[in-house]
Amino acid sequence: MVPVYYKLEEILIDYRKQGIDVDIVMPALFEVDFEHNRTTPDGRSIWAAYADVLHDDLCSPEGSMHKLVKSDNISNGASLVKLIMDKLKLPESSALLIAPIAASVLGLGVNAFCKHHAEN
């Protein structure tokens, strides 16, 4: 998961550098330190924040996201990114930030993703 954490942090820093309003896609408590190229909290915390929000719907067998992913209706990363963005009512600009999270879900599988999240 460490590469995912770094990627999330890198994306958030790039958003800030490009003048994208990060508050739209992330809670305002996340700050960026341009001088040291890092976010506070770090990439792991960013991943955990999204995983917390998605957990119930993705990890519960009764959750709509869980059912969609398990039924193979979500066959690629782009469709899962779109599903997460729709679920969280995020703007299109959040796609880059959501992509590593979607990749984690697809790469690990729902059960492993949920187990890994519970361990953190």
Number of C-alpha atoms within 10 A of each C-alpha: 11 8 11 17 18 16 18 24 25 17 17 28 21 16 18 16 11 9 9 15 11 19 12 12 20 16 11 9 9 15 17 21 11 12 6 7 12 17 19 13 13 18 22 18 16 22 21 16 14 16 18 13 12 18 19 16 15 24 20 15 12 11 14 15 23 19 17 15 20 16 10 9 11 18 13 13 19 15 14 23 22 19 17 22 19 12 14 13 10 16 11 11 15 21 17 15 22 23 21 23 25 21 17 17 20 18 13 15 14 19 15 15 20 20 13 12 15 11 7 7
